[in-house]
Amino acid sequence: MKKIEAVIKPFKLEDVKDALTQAGITGMTVSDVKGYGRQQGHSELYRGAEYVVDFLPKIKVELVVADSDVDSTIDIIINSAKTGKIGDGKIFVSTIEKTVRIRTGEENEDAI
């Protein structure tokens, strides 16, 4: 099993969720996060004064999938989150050693 963490632009969340749901992936955790990458934040004007916004609002989508579903899930996220502009986000994949569904006690792939 793999954990996929995707940091995306907030307005792309519904597109990503809908695309994942259509592919049969229904469980995910979504968090509001802030960060920056190569774009290094940006400058804004407020009441005539310029200030730098270092951390930009992003959404982090986390999901656990079977090893066989990793590549297709990544493709779905890329295709539904990509705008082609700087700040589209990143996807991180890590290994999950064990998963347990609290209610039933099911483990690993049965629990996802």
Biopython code that builds the backbone (N, CA, C, O; Angstrom):
import numpy as np
from Bio.PDB.StructureBuilder import StructureBuilder

atoms = [
    (1, "MET", "N", (0.844, -1.179, 0.000)),
    (1, "MET", "CA", (0.000, 0.000, 0.000)),
    (1, "MET", "C", (0.885, 1.236, 0.000)),
    (1, "MET", "O", (1.993, 1.240, 0.536)),
    (2, "LYS", "N", (0.362, 2.275, -0.615)),
    (2, "LYS", "CA", (1.095, 3.534, -0.688)),
    (2, "LYS", "C", (0.195, 4.676, -0.234)),
    (2, "LYS", "O", (-1.015, 4.667, -0.460)),
    (3, "LYS", "N", (0.814, 5.655, 0.411)),
    (3, "LYS", "CA", (0.123, 6.889, 0.774)),
    (3, "LYS", "C", (0.517, 7.935, -0.250)),
    (3, "LYS", "O", (1.700, 8.176, -0.487)),
    (4, "ILE", "N", (-0.483, 8.552, -0.854)),
    (4, "ILE", "CA", (-0.252, 9.609, -1.824)),
    (4, "ILE", "C", (-0.693, 10.918, -1.192)),
    (4, "ILE", "O", (-1.833, 11.056, -0.747)),
    (5, "GLU", "N", (0.225, 11.880, -1.159)),
    (5, "GLU", "CA", (-0.077, 13.218, -0.664)),
    (5, "GLU", "C", (0.088, 14.169, -1.839)),
    (5, "GLU", "O", (1.157, 14.251, -2.444)),
    (6, "ALA", "N", (-0.981, 14.884, -2.153)),
    (6, "ALA", "CA", (-0.936, 15.843, -3.257)),
    (6, "ALA", "C", (-1.223, 17.223, -2.704)),
    (6, "ALA", "O", (-2.245, 17.442, -2.055)),
    (7, "VAL", "N", (-0.319, 18.153, -2.964)),
    (7, "VAL", "CA", (-0.513, 19.549, -2.566)),
    (7, "VAL", "C", (-0.914, 20.292, -3.834)),
    (7, "VAL", "O", (-0.142, 20.368, -4.789)),
    (8, "ILE", "N", (-2.131, 20.841, -3.835)),
    (8, "ILE", "CA", (-2.706, 21.417, -5.046)),
    (8, "ILE", "C", (-3.267, 22.806, -4.778)),
    (8, "ILE", "O", (-3.368, 23.239, -3.631)),
    (9, "LYS", "N", (-3.632, 23.496, -5.856)),
    (9, "LYS", "CA", (-4.294, 24.797, -5.721)),
    (9, "LYS", "C", (-5.714, 24.584, -5.196)),
    (9, "LYS", "O", (-6.390, 23.641, -5.608)),
    (10, "PRO", "N", (-6.169, 25.449, -4.295)),
    (10, "PRO", "CA", (-7.488, 25.255, -3.666)),
    (10, "PRO", "C", (-8.644, 25.127, -4.656)),
    (10, "PRO", "O", (-9.544, 24.316, -4.440)),
    (11, "PHE", "N", (-8.638, 25.907, -5.737)),
    (11, "PHE", "CA", (-9.775, 25.869, -6.654)),
    (11, "PHE", "C", (-9.826, 24.595, -7.501)),
    (11, "PHE", "O", (-10.795, 24.384, -8.229)),
    (12, "LYS", "N", (-8.792, 23.738, -7.417)),
    (12, "LYS", "CA", (-8.773, 22.485, -8.161)),
    (12, "LYS", "C", (-9.270, 21.298, -7.331)),
    (12, "LYS", "O", (-9.343, 20.180, -7.840)),
    (13, "LEU", "N", (-9.607, 21.527, -6.074)),
    (13, "LEU", "CA", (-10.009, 20.425, -5.193)),
    (13, "LEU", "C", (-11.209, 19.662, -5.731)),
    (13, "LEU", "O", (-11.178, 18.433, -5.783)),
    (14, "GLU", "N", (-12.255, 20.353, -6.129)),
    (14, "GLU", "CA", (-13.465, 19.666, -6.612)),
    (14, "GLU", "C", (-13.173, 18.837, -7.856)),
    (14, "GLU", "O", (-13.691, 17.729, -7.996)),
    (15, "ASP", "N", (-12.355, 19.357, -8.754)),
    (15, "ASP", "CA", (-11.985, 18.603, -9.955)),
    (15, "ASP", "C", (-11.251, 17.323, -9.589)),
    (15, "ASP", "O", (-11.531, 16.261, -10.145)),
    (16, "VAL", "N", (-10.303, 17.423, -8.647)),
    (16, "VAL", "CA", (-9.539, 16.251, -8.214)),
    (16, "VAL", "C", (-10.456, 15.248, -7.528)),
    (16, "VAL", "O", (-10.406, 14.053, -7.821)),
    (17, "LYS", "N", (-11.291, 15.732, -6.618)),
    (17, "LYS", "CA", (-12.207, 14.839, -5.894)),
    (17, "LYS", "C", (-13.148, 14.118, -6.852)),
    (17, "LYS", "O", (-13.339, 12.907, -6.740)),
    (18, "ASP", "N", (-13.732, 14.847, -7.787)),
    (18, "ASP", "CA", (-14.653, 14.238, -8.746)),
    (18, "ASP", "C", (-13.952, 13.187, -9.607)),
    (18, "ASP", "O", (-14.507, 12.113, -9.843)),
    (19, "ALA", "N", (-12.747, 13.483, -10.074)),
    (19, "ALA", "CA", (-12.005, 12.543, -10.915)),
    (19, "ALA", "C", (-11.628, 11.276, -10.143)),
    (19, "ALA", "O", (-11.717, 10.169, -10.675)),
    (20, "LEU", "N", (-11.208, 11.444, -8.883)),
    (20, "LEU", "CA", (-10.863, 10.280, -8.063)),
    (20, "LEU", "C", (-12.103, 9.436, -7.761)),
    (20, "LEU", "O", (-12.044, 8.207, -7.789)),
    (21, "THR", "N", (-13.213, 10.093, -7.475)),
    (21, "THR", "CA", (-14.458, 9.380, -7.186)),
    (21, "THR", "C", (-14.914, 8.584, -8.401)),
    (21, "THR", "O", (-15.350, 7.442, -8.262)),
    (22, "GLN", "N", (-14.819, 9.171, -9.587)),
    (22, "GLN", "CA", (-15.191, 8.463, -10.818)),
    (22, "GLN", "C", (-14.324, 7.236, -11.048)),
    (22, "GLN", "O", (-14.768, 6.264, -11.658)),
    (23, "ALA", "N", (-13.088, 7.276, -10.562)),
    (23, "ALA", "CA", (-12.169, 6.145, -10.712)),
    (23, "ALA", "C", (-12.362, 5.105, -9.609)),
    (23, "ALA", "O", (-11.673, 4.085, -9.590)),
    (24, "GLY", "N", (-13.304, 5.362, -8.685)),
    (24, "GLY", "CA", (-13.579, 4.406, -7.623)),
    (24, "GLY", "C", (-12.780, 4.620, -6.354)),
    (24, "GLY", "O", (-12.824, 3.791, -5.445)),
    (25, "ILE", "N", (-12.058, 5.712, -6.282)),
    (25, "ILE", "CA", (-11.287, 6.032, -5.080)),
    (25, "ILE", "C", (-12.130, 6.989, -4.251)),
    (25, "ILE", "O", (-12.308, 8.147, -4.627)),
    (26, "THR", "N", (-12.647, 6.513, -3.127)),
    (26, "THR", "CA", (-13.605, 7.319, -2.375)),
    (26, "THR", "C", (-13.062, 7.853, -1.063)),
    (26, "THR", "O", (-13.590, 8.843, -0.556)),
    (27, "GLY", "N", (-12.045, 7.254, -0.496)),
    (27, "GLY", "CA", (-11.544, 7.711, 0.791)),
    (27, "GLY", "C", (-10.369, 8.653, 0.641)),
    (27, "GLY", "O", (-9.372, 8.325, -0.002)),
    (28, "MET", "N", (-10.492, 9.831, 1.241)),
    (28, "MET", "CA", (-9.385, 10.775, 1.212)),
    (28, "MET", "C", (-9.509, 11.730, 2.389)),
    (28, "MET", "O", (-10.593, 11.911, 2.943)),
    (29, "THR", "N", (-8.414, 12.325, 2.756)),
    (29, "THR", "CA", (-8.383, 13.352, 3.788)),
    (29, "THR", "C", (-7.905, 14.637, 3.129)),
    (29, "THR", "O", (-6.944, 14.633, 2.359)),
    (30, "VAL", "N", (-8.582, 15.732, 3.439)),
    (30, "VAL", "CA", (-8.249, 17.021, 2.833)),
    (30, "VAL", "C", (-7.933, 18.016, 3.942)),
    (30, "VAL", "O", (-8.673, 18.120, 4.920)),
    (31, "SER", "N", (-6.829, 18.747, 3.786)),
    (31, "SER", "CA", (-6.410, 19.743, 4.770)),
    (31, "SER", "C", (-6.076, 21.061, 4.077)),
    (31, "SER", "O", (-5.544, 21.077, 2.967)),
    (32, "ASP", "N", (-6.398, 22.161, 4.749)),
    (32, "ASP", "CA", (-5.933, 23.472, 4.294)),
    (32, "ASP", "C", (-4.509, 23.641, 4.787)),
    (32, "ASP", "O", (-4.239, 23.492, 5.979)),
    (33, "VAL", "N", (-3.609, 23.948, 3.891)),
    (33, "VAL", "CA", (-2.204, 24.143, 4.262)),
    (33, "VAL", "C", (-1.696, 25.409, 3.588)),
    (33, "VAL", "O", (-2.370, 25.979, 2.730)),
    (34, "LYS", "N", (-0.511, 25.841, 3.978)),
    (34, "LYS", "CA", (0.146, 26.983, 3.352)),
    (34, "LYS", "C", (1.575, 26.593, 3.044)),
    (34, "LYS", "O", (2.187, 25.815, 3.777)),
    (35, "GLY", "N", (2.104, 27.130, 1.965)),
    (35, "GLY", "CA", (3.482, 26.819, 1.620)),
    (35, "GLY", "C", (3.917, 27.587, 0.396)),
    (35, "GLY", "O", (3.170, 28.399, -0.149)),
    (36, "TYR", "N", (5.137, 27.317, -0.025)),
    (36, "TYR", "CA", (5.642, 27.898, -1.256)),
    (36, "TYR", "C", (6.717, 26.992, -1.802)),
    (36, "TYR", "O", (7.335, 26.219, -1.070)),
    (37, "GLY", "N", (6.928, 27.097, -3.081)),
    (37, "GLY", "CA", (7.966, 26.339, -3.759)),
    (37, "GLY", "C", (8.843, 27.300, -4.523)),
    (37, "GLY", "O", (9.366, 28.268, -3.971)),
    (38, "ARG", "N", (8.993, 27.021, -5.791)),
    (38, "ARG", "CA", (9.851, 27.860, -6.630)),
    (38, "ARG", "C", (9.327, 29.276, -6.790)),
    (38, "ARG", "O", (10.100, 30.201, -7.037)),
    (39, "GLN", "N", (8.001, 29.453, -6.650)),
    (39, "GLN", "CA", (7.462, 30.794, -6.861)),
    (39, "GLN", "C", (7.815, 31.746, -5.720)),
    (39, "GLN", "O", (7.675, 32.960, -5.871)),
    (40, "GLN", "N", (8.269, 31.221, -4.587)),
    (40, "GLN", "CA", (8.742, 32.044, -3.461)),
    (40, "GLN", "C", (7.722, 33.078, -2.998)),
    (40, "GLN", "O", (8.101, 34.186, -2.616)),
    (41, "GLY", "N", (6.447, 32.738, -3.025)),
    (41, "GLY", "CA", (5.424, 33.682, -2.604)),
    (41, "GLY", "C", (5.221, 34.750, -3.662)),
    (41, "GLY", "O", (5.661, 34.599, -4.802)),
    (42, "HIS", "N", (4.555, 35.829, -3.283)),
    (42, "HIS", "CA", (4.326, 36.912, -4.227)),
    (42, "HIS", "C", (4.047, 38.203, -3.472)),
    (42, "HIS", "O", (3.788, 38.184, -2.269)),
    (43, "SER", "N", (4.100, 39.317, -4.181)),
    (43, "SER", "CA", (3.824, 40.616, -3.586)),
    (43, "SER", "C", (2.373, 41.018, -3.860)),
    (43, "SER", "O", (1.835, 40.733, -4.929)),
    (44, "GLU", "N", (1.753, 41.674, -2.894)),
    (44, "GLU", "CA", (0.393, 42.183, -3.065)),
    (44, "GLU", "C", (0.356, 43.627, -2.598)),
    (44, "GLU", "O", (1.204, 44.073, -1.825)),
    (45, "LEU", "N", (-0.637, 44.340, -3.082)),
    (45, "LEU", "CA", (-0.842, 45.725, -2.708)),
    (45, "LEU", "C", (-2.083, 45.818, -1.829)),
    (45, "LEU", "O", (-3.152, 45.347, -2.215)),
    (46, "TYR", "N", (-1.951, 46.422, -0.649)),
    (46, "TYR", "CA", (-3.088, 46.601, 0.249)),
    (46, "TYR", "C", (-3.086, 48.030, 0.748)),
    (46, "TYR", "O", (-2.157, 48.455, 1.434)),
    (47, "ARG", "N", (-4.125, 48.770, 0.405)),
    (47, "ARG", "CA", (-4.248, 50.176, 0.789)),
    (47, "ARG", "C", (-3.003, 50.981, 0.449)),
    (47, "ARG", "O", (-2.527, 51.802, 1.233)),
    (48, "GLY", "N", (-2.494, 50.716, -0.748)),
    (48, "GLY", "CA", (-1.360, 51.483, -1.240)),
    (48, "GLY", "C", (-0.004, 50.995, -0.769)),
    (48, "GLY", "O", (1.021, 51.497, -1.232)),
    (49, "ALA", "N", (0.030, 50.031, 0.137)),
    (49, "ALA", "CA", (1.312, 49.518, 0.628)),
    (49, "ALA", "C", (1.552, 48.122, 0.049)),
    (49, "ALA", "O", (0.648, 47.287, 0.003)),
    (50, "GLU", "N", (2.771, 47.895, -0.385)),
    (50, "GLU", "CA", (3.129, 46.591, -0.923)),
    (50, "GLU", "C", (3.646, 45.707, 0.205)),
    (50, "GLU", "O", (4.435, 46.143, 1.043)),
    (51, "TYR", "N", (3.192, 44.468, 0.209)),
    (51, "TYR", "CA", (3.719, 43.519, 1.189)),
    (51, "TYR", "C", (3.890, 42.164, 0.516)),
    (51, "TYR", "O", (3.252, 41.875, -0.496)),
    (52, "VAL", "N", (4.760, 41.336, 1.091)),
    (52, "VAL", "CA", (5.085, 40.036, 0.512)),
    (52, "VAL", "C", (4.298, 38.949, 1.236)),
    (52, "VAL", "O", (4.285, 38.881, 2.465)),
    (53, "VAL", "N", (3.644, 38.104, 0.450)),
    (53, "VAL", "CA", (2.961, 36.936, 0.988)),
    (53, "VAL", "C", (3.909, 35.756, 0.788)),
    (53, "VAL", "O", (4.066, 35.263, -0.329)),
    (54, "ASP", "N", (4.539, 35.304, 1.873)),
    (54, "ASP", "CA", (5.526, 34.235, 1.782)),
    (54, "ASP", "C", (4.878, 32.873, 1.570)),
    (54, "ASP", "O", (5.361, 32.074, 0.768)),
    (55, "PHE", "N", (3.790, 32.602, 2.281)),
    (55, "PHE", "CA", (3.148, 31.300, 2.222)),
    (55, "PHE", "C", (1.803, 31.429, 1.515)),
    (55, "PHE", "O", (0.957, 32.234, 1.906)),
    (56, "LEU", "N", (1.620, 30.635, 0.482)),
    (56, "LEU", "CA", (0.406, 30.682, -0.314)),
    (56, "LEU", "C", (-0.568, 29.601, 0.148)),
    (56, "LEU", "O", (-0.130, 28.520, 0.544)),
    (57, "PRO", "N", (-1.871, 29.860, 0.110)),
    (57, "PRO", "CA", (-2.842, 28.845, 0.514)),
    (57, "PRO", "C", (-2.855, 27.693, -0.491)),
    (57, "PRO", "O", (-2.880, 27.908, -1.703)),
    (58, "LYS", "N", (-2.837, 26.491, 0.029)),
    (58, "LYS", "CA", (-2.875, 25.271, -0.776)),
    (58, "LYS", "C", (-3.824, 24.278, -0.099)),
    (58, "LYS", "O", (-4.279, 24.504, 1.023)),
    (59, "ILE", "N", (-4.106, 23.203, -0.781)),
    (59, "ILE", "CA", (-4.895, 22.101, -0.241)),
    (59, "ILE", "C", (-4.028, 20.850, -0.301)),
    (59, "ILE", "O", (-3.376, 20.591, -1.312)),
    (60, "LYS", "N", (-4.021, 20.074, 0.782)),
    (60, "LYS", "CA", (-3.313, 18.795, 0.773)),
    (60, "LYS", "C", (-4.340, 17.675, 0.785)),
    (60, "LYS", "O", (-5.161, 17.580, 1.697)),
    (61, "VAL", "N", (-4.285, 16.838, -0.226)),
    (61, "VAL", "CA", (-5.155, 15.671, -0.337)),
    (61, "VAL", "C", (-4.311, 14.453, -0.017)),
    (61, "VAL", "O", (-3.257, 14.244, -0.618)),
    (62, "GLU", "N", (-4.780, 13.642, 0.940)),
    (62, "GLU", "CA", (-4.061, 12.433, 1.322)),
    (62, "GLU", "C", (-4.951, 11.230, 1.092)),
    (62, "GLU", "O", (-6.125, 11.240, 1.464)),
    (63, "LEU", "N", (-4.396, 10.190, 0.479)),
    (63, "LEU", "CA", (-5.147, 8.962, 0.285)),
    (63, "LEU", "C", (-4.206, 7.771, 0.292)),
    (63, "LEU", "O", (-3.023, 7.899, -0.023)),
    (64, "VAL", "N", (-4.736, 6.620, 0.650)),
    (64, "VAL", "CA", (-3.970, 5.386, 0.661)),
    (64, "VAL", "C", (-4.583, 4.466, -0.384)),
    (64, "VAL", "O", (-5.794, 4.246, -0.403)),
    (65, "VAL", "N", (-3.728, 3.932, -1.252)),
    (65, "VAL", "CA", (-4.195, 3.063, -2.326)),
    (65, "VAL", "C", (-3.334, 1.800, -2.379)),
    (65, "VAL", "O", (-2.231, 1.756, -1.834)),
    (66, "ALA", "N", (-3.860, 0.791, -3.041)),
    (66, "ALA", "CA", (-3.086, -0.431, -3.278)),
    (66, "ALA", "C", (-1.922, -0.107, -4.202)),
    (66, "ALA", "O", (-1.997, 0.827, -5.000)),
    (67, "ASP", "N", (-0.853, -0.875, -4.092)),
    (67, "ASP", "CA", (0.328, -0.646, -4.924)),
    (67, "ASP", "C", (-0.028, -0.605, -6.414)),
    (67, "ASP", "O", (0.543, 0.183, -7.168)),
    (68, "SER", "N", (-0.963, -1.446, -6.832)),
    (68, "SER", "CA", (-1.329, -1.530, -8.242)),
    (68, "SER", "C", (-2.072, -0.286, -8.746)),
    (68, "SER", "O", (-2.175, -0.075, -9.955)),
    (69, "ASP", "N", (-2.588, 0.535, -7.827)),
    (69, "ASP", "CA", (-3.356, 1.725, -8.211)),
    (69, "ASP", "C", (-2.563, 3.023, -8.152)),
    (69, "ASP", "O", (-3.106, 4.087, -8.447)),
    (70, "VAL", "N", (-1.302, 2.957, -7.779)),
    (70, "VAL", "CA", (-0.517, 4.176, -7.560)),
    (70, "VAL", "C", (-0.374, 5.004, -8.831)),
    (70, "VAL", "O", (-0.694, 6.192, -8.832)),
    (71, "ASP", "N", (0.100, 4.395, -9.908)),
    (71, "ASP", "CA", (0.359, 5.157, -11.129)),
    (71, "ASP", "C", (-0.911, 5.764, -11.709)),
    (71, "ASP", "O", (-0.902, 6.916, -12.143)),
    (72, "SER", "N", (-2.004, 5.004, -11.722)),
    (72, "SER", "CA", (-3.251, 5.542, -12.271)),
    (72, "SER", "C", (-3.791, 6.669, -11.397)),
    (72, "SER", "O", (-4.351, 7.636, -11.912)),
    (73, "THR", "N", (-3.628, 6.554, -10.080)),
    (73, "THR", "CA", (-4.086, 7.605, -9.175)),
    (73, "THR", "C", (-3.281, 8.880, -9.379)),
    (73, "THR", "O", (-3.846, 9.973, -9.395)),
    (74, "ILE", "N", (-1.981, 8.752, -9.533)),
    (74, "ILE", "CA", (-1.126, 9.913, -9.797)),
    (74, "ILE", "C", (-1.539, 10.580, -11.107)),
    (74, "ILE", "O", (-1.632, 11.805, -11.175)),
    (75, "ASP", "N", (-1.786, 9.785, -12.144)),
    (75, "ASP", "CA", (-2.211, 10.344, -13.433)),
    (75, "ASP", "C", (-3.523, 11.111, -13.300)),
    (75, "ASP", "O", (-3.681, 12.180, -13.889)),
    (76, "ILE", "N", (-4.460, 10.571, -12.533)),
    (76, "ILE", "CA", (-5.751, 11.234, -12.324)),
    (76, "ILE", "C", (-5.553, 12.584, -11.638)),
    (76, "ILE", "O", (-6.151, 13.584, -12.035)),
    (77, "ILE", "N", (-4.713, 12.603, -10.611)),
    (77, "ILE", "CA", (-4.468, 13.847, -9.881)),
    (77, "ILE", "C", (-3.804, 14.881, -10.789)),
    (77, "ILE", "O", (-4.198, 16.048, -10.801)),
    (78, "ILE", "N", (-2.804, 14.452, -11.544)),
    (78, "ILE", "CA", (-2.111, 15.380, -12.443)),
    (78, "ILE", "C", (-3.082, 15.957, -13.468)),
    (78, "ILE", "O", (-3.131, 17.170, -13.675)),
    (79, "ASN", "N", (-3.848, 15.088, -14.101)),
    (79, "ASN", "CA", (-4.754, 15.544, -15.159)),
    (79, "ASN", "C", (-5.850, 16.464, -14.647)),
    (79, "ASN", "O", (-6.314, 17.334, -15.385)),
    (80, "SER", "N", (-6.276, 16.293, -13.399)),
    (80, "SER", "CA", (-7.366, 17.110, -12.875)),
    (80, "SER", "C", (-6.886, 18.339, -12.110)),
    (80, "SER", "O", (-7.673, 19.259, -11.887)),
    (81, "ALA", "N", (-5.611, 18.383, -11.699)),
    (81, "ALA", "CA", (-5.104, 19.517, -10.920)),
    (81, "ALA", "C", (-4.224, 20.466, -11.730)),
    (81, "ALA", "O", (-3.965, 21.591, -11.301)),
    (82, "LYS", "N", (-3.774, 20.026, -12.875)),
    (82, "LYS", "CA", (-2.807, 20.808, -13.646)),
    (82, "LYS", "C", (-3.454, 22.019, -14.313)),
    (82, "LYS", "O", (-4.489, 21.909, -14.971)),
    (83, "THR", "N", (-2.818, 23.180, -14.127)),
    (83, "THR", "CA", (-3.228, 24.390, -14.850)),
    (83, "THR", "C", (-2.160, 24.797, -15.852)),
    (83, "THR", "O", (-2.423, 25.574, -16.770)),
    (84, "GLY", "N", (-0.950, 24.269, -15.675)),
    (84, "GLY", "CA", (0.160, 24.638, -16.544)),
    (84, "GLY", "C", (0.910, 25.862, -16.070)),
    (84, "GLY", "O", (1.841, 26.317, -16.734)),
    (85, "LYS", "N", (0.513, 26.404, -14.920)),
    (85, "LYS", "CA", (1.164, 27.597, -14.384)),
    (85, "LYS", "C", (1.945, 27.233, -13.126)),
    (85, "LYS", "O", (1.705, 26.199, -12.503)),
    (86, "ILE", "N", (2.874, 28.094, -12.772)),
    (86, "ILE", "CA", (3.689, 27.859, -11.582)),
    (86, "ILE", "C", (2.790, 27.735, -10.358)),
    (86, "ILE", "O", (1.788, 28.440, -10.235)),
    (87, "GLY", "N", (3.162, 26.828, -9.455)),
    (87, "GLY", "CA", (2.394, 26.644, -8.228)),
    (87, "GLY", "C", (1.314, 25.587, -8.321)),
    (87, "GLY", "O", (0.457, 25.512, -7.441)),
    (88, "ASP", "N", (1.328, 24.755, -9.378)),
    (88, "ASP", "CA", (0.324, 23.695, -9.512)),
    (88, "ASP", "C", (0.410, 22.677, -8.379)),
    (88, "ASP", "O", (-0.591, 22.043, -8.045)),
    (89, "GLY", "N", (1.575, 22.513, -7.792)),
    (89, "GLY", "CA", (1.700, 21.635, -6.640)),
    (89, "GLY", "C", (2.677, 20.497, -6.839)),
    (89, "GLY", "O", (3.452, 20.468, -7.796)),
    (90, "LYS", "N", (2.617, 19.552, -5.898)),
    (90, "LYS", "CA", (3.509, 18.391, -5.900)),
    (90, "LYS", "C", (2.738, 17.171, -5.414)),
    (90, "LYS", "O", (1.719, 17.290, -4.734)),
    (91, "ILE", "N", (3.243, 16.003, -5.775)),
    (91, "ILE", "CA", (2.688, 14.739, -5.300)),
    (91, "ILE", "C", (3.818, 13.968, -4.644)),
    (91, "ILE", "O", (4.907, 13.842, -5.204)),
    (92, "PHE", "N", (3.549, 13.452, -3.448)),
    (92, "PHE", "CA", (4.516, 12.647, -2.709)),
    (92, "PHE", "C", (3.923, 11.258, -2.491)),
    (92, "PHE", "O", (2.737, 11.131, -2.186)),
    (93, "VAL", "N", (4.738, 10.219, -2.643)),
    (93, "VAL", "CA", (4.286, 8.849, -2.448)),
    (93, "VAL", "C", (5.185, 8.197, -1.407)),
    (93, "VAL", "O", (6.411, 8.261, -1.500)),
    (94, "SER", "N", (4.563, 7.572, -0.420)),
    (94, "SER", "CA", (5.329, 6.865, 0.609)),
    (94, "SER", "C", (4.680, 5.515, 0.903)),
    (94, "SER", "O", (3.503, 5.297, 0.614)),
    (95, "THR", "N", (5.460, 4.629, 1.476)),
    (95, "THR", "CA", (4.987, 3.272, 1.770)),
    (95, "THR", "C", (4.253, 3.235, 3.099)),
    (95, "THR", "O", (4.680, 3.848, 4.078)),
    (96, "ILE", "N", (3.140, 2.507, 3.122)),
    (96, "ILE", "CA", (2.364, 2.293, 4.340)),
    (96, "ILE", "C", (2.594, 0.849, 4.779)),
    (96, "ILE", "O", (2.372, -0.083, 4.005)),
    (97, "GLU", "N", (3.034, 0.668, 6.004)),
    (97, "GLU", "CA", (3.320, -0.677, 6.483)),
    (97, "GLU", "C", (2.069, -1.428, 6.919)),
    (97, "GLU", "O", (1.965, -2.636, 6.706)),
    (98, "LYS", "N", (1.111, -0.716, 7.534)),
    (98, "LYS", "CA", (-0.072, -1.393, 8.032)),
    (98, "LYS", "C", (-1.219, -0.409, 8.136)),
    (98, "LYS", "O", (-1.022, 0.755, 8.484)),
    (99, "THR", "N", (-2.414, -0.880, 7.833)),
    (99, "THR", "CA", (-3.628, -0.082, 7.970)),
    (99, "THR", "C", (-4.658, -0.918, 8.706)),
    (99, "THR", "O", (-4.800, -2.110, 8.434)),
    (100, "VAL", "N", (-5.385, -0.300, 9.645)),
    (100, "VAL", "CA", (-6.428, -1.000, 10.400)),
    (100, "VAL", "C", (-7.679, -0.132, 10.417)),
    (100, "VAL", "O", (-7.627, 1.044, 10.777)),
    (101, "ARG", "N", (-8.810, -0.725, 10.022)),
    (101, "ARG", "CA", (-10.096, -0.034, 10.134)),
    (101, "ARG", "C", (-10.561, -0.211, 11.580)),
    (101, "ARG", "O", (-10.751, -1.339, 12.035)),
    (102, "ILE", "N", (-10.741, 0.878, 12.289)),
    (102, "ILE", "CA", (-11.057, 0.835, 13.719)),
    (102, "ILE", "C", (-12.367, 0.096, 13.983)),
    (102, "ILE", "O", (-12.432, -0.729, 14.895)),
    (103, "ARG", "N", (-13.413, 0.378, 13.202)),
    (103, "ARG", "CA", (-14.739, -0.182, 13.459)),
    (103, "ARG", "C", (-14.764, -1.703, 13.342)),
    (103, "ARG", "O", (-15.363, -2.377, 14.180)),
    (104, "THR", "N", (-14.110, -2.259, 12.294)),
    (104, "THR", "CA", (-14.233, -3.687, 12.021)),
    (104, "THR", "C", (-12.983, -4.495, 12.342)),
    (104, "THR", "O", (-13.049, -5.719, 12.450)),
    (105, "GLY", "N", (-11.856, -3.832, 12.494)),
    (105, "GLY", "CA", (-10.608, -4.548, 12.711)),
    (105, "GLY", "C", (-9.976, -5.051, 11.425)),
    (105, "GLY", "O", (-8.932, -5.701, 11.470)),
    (106, "GLU", "N", (-10.586, -4.764, 10.274)),
    (106, "GLU", "CA", (-9.987, -5.176, 9.002)),
    (106, "GLU", "C", (-8.608, -4.537, 8.861)),
    (106, "GLU", "O", (-8.356, -3.438, 9.355)),
    (107, "GLU", "N", (-7.731, -5.250, 8.178)),
    (107, "GLU", "CA", (-6.365, -4.776, 8.052)),
    (107, "GLU", "C", (-5.932, -4.657, 6.606)),
    (107, "GLU", "O", (-6.462, -5.315, 5.710)),
    (108, "ASN", "N", (-4.943, -3.786, 6.410)),
    (108, "ASN", "CA", (-4.259, -3.558, 5.142)),
    (108, "ASN", "C", (-5.234, -3.226, 4.011)),
    (108, "ASN", "O", (-6.078, -2.346, 4.182)),
    (109, "GLU", "N", (-5.143, -3.908, 2.850)),
    (109, "GLU", "CA", (-5.968, -3.522, 1.713)),
    (109, "GLU", "C", (-7.435, -3.693, 1.977)),
    (109, "GLU", "O", (-8.239, -2.988, 1.368)),
    (110, "ASP", "N", (-7.837, -4.606, 2.865)),
    (110, "ASP", "CA", (-9.250, -4.748, 3.234)),
    (110, "ASP", "C", (-9.740, -3.514, 3.987)),
    (110, "ASP", "O", (-10.933, -3.214, 3.991)),
    (111, "ALA", "N", (-8.817, -2.808, 4.619)),
    (111, "ALA", "CA", (-9.195, -1.631, 5.415)),
    (111, "ALA", "C", (-9.284, -0.353, 4.581)),
    (111, "ALA", "O", (-9.823, 0.654, 5.040)),
    (112, "ILE", "N", (-8.757, -0.394, 3.365)),
    (112, "ILE", "CA", (-8.843, 0.812, 2.532)),
    (112, "ILE", "C", (-9.992, 0.637, 1.568)),
    (112, "ILE", "O", (-10.262, 1.526, 0.760)),
]
sb = StructureBuilder()
sb.init_structure("model")
sb.init_model(0)
sb.init_chain("A")
sb.init_seg("    ")
for serial, (resi, resn, name, xyz) in enumerate(atoms, 1):
    if name == "N":
        sb.init_residue(resn, " ", resi, " ")
    sb.init_atom(name, np.array(xyz, "f"), 0.0, 1.0, " ", f" {name:<3s}", serial, name[0])
structure = sb.get_structure()
